[in-house]
């Protein structure tokens, strides 16, 4: 996967630098960062990973607990 920085102007995403070896009509995805430069949680491939788990009511609390208790 290649990252291309773009700017949205007049309804069009425009690359900030000259792009090479991209064919006309090529398609891709744009993931926008929030105001402080982070990707939104919903854009993460892990979003909703535990939504069907009955034993885990709060995924964030579960991850925080794992991080607070080192295993090694």
C-alpha positions in Angstrom: 0.0 0.0 0.0 1.3 3.4 -0.9 0.5 6.6 0.9 -0.3 9.8 -1.1 -0.9 13.0 0.8 -3.8 14.9 -0.7 -5.8 18.2 -0.2 -9.5 18.5 -0.8 -10.3 21.5 -3.0 -13.5 22.4 -4.8 -14.9 18.9 -4.4 -11.7 17.1 -5.6 -8.8 15.4 -3.8 -5.6 16.6 -5.3 -2.1 15.1 -4.6 0.3 17.4 -2.8 3.3 16.0 -4.7 3.7 14.8 -8.2 2.7 11.1 -8.4 4.5 8.7 -10.6 3.5 5.3 -12.0 -0.2 5.7 -11.2 -2.3 4.9 -14.2 -5.2 7.2 -15.1 -8.4 5.9 -13.6 -6.7 4.1 -10.7 -8.9 3.8 -7.7 -8.0 3.8 -4.0 -9.3 4.9 -0.6 -8.8 8.2 1.4 -8.6 8.0 5.2 -8.9 11.5 6.7 -7.1 12.4 9.9 -8.8 14.5 12.6 -7.7 18.0 13.5 -4.7 16.8 15.6 -3.4 14.4 13.0 -4.8 11.1 14.1 -6.9 8.7 12.2 -10.4 8.2 13.5 -11.1 5.1 15.5 -13.7 4.0 12.9 -11.0 3.9 10.2 -9.0 1.3 12.2 -9.2 -2.2 10.9 -9.8 -3.3 14.5 -12.9 -1.2 14.9 -15.8 -3.5 16.0 -13.4 -6.5 16.4 -15.1 -7.6 19.7 -18.7 -6.4 19.1 -20.1 -9.9 19.1 -18.2 -11.1 22.2 -20.5 -11.9 25.1 -17.7 -12.1 27.7 -16.3 -8.7 26.9 -18.7 -5.7 27.5 -16.2 -2.9 27.0 -13.4 -3.5 24.5 -11.5 -0.4 25.4 -11.4 -1.3 29.1 -10.2 -4.8 28.2 -7.3 -3.4 26.2 -6.4 -0.9 28.9 -6.3 -3.8 31.4 -4.0 -5.8 29.2 -1.7 -2.9 28.8 -1.6 -2.1 32.5 -0.6 -5.7 33.4 2.6 -6.6 31.7 2.8 -10.3 30.8 6.6 -10.6 30.4 
